[in-house]
């Protein structure tokens, strides 16, 4: 693919679209008390990675690209709220495994499977699978470019 430098006006439109995308989490259905949208991401990651079985906290962090301290803090919050159960790894005494509780699975299903299916139906013909993949790719590339620029400025 040929590299073409984008005009500042196009970058402005792309950044504006990212700000609108960020607001999407504000428009999602109200979460249970104490829950944040990122908690739902943690529950969903545990479900996907573990497929019903225990998963290491580190694997959740890697899957979501979240730091270990960040994912550990969120898992501890979810454990206190009764959505996740933790146990020491049987193969490595230092590792901690997590699994969704019945309450966690119900919450995950409500806010991912059911909600995302409803949104998918309401989009209809407006967004194709190719559009979706292209958007995800574009946002990831933009994030990498902005991250690299930030790193260079902070050196």
Buried (B, 14 or more C-beta within 10 A) or exposed (E): EEEEEEEEEEEEEEEEBBEEEEEEEEEEEEBEEEBEEBBBBBBBBBBEBBEEEBBBBEBBBBBBEBEEEEBBEBBBBBBEBEBBBBEEEEEEEEBBBBBBBEBBBEBBBBBBEEBEEEEEEEEEEEEEEEEEEEEEEEBEEBEEEEEEEEEEEEE
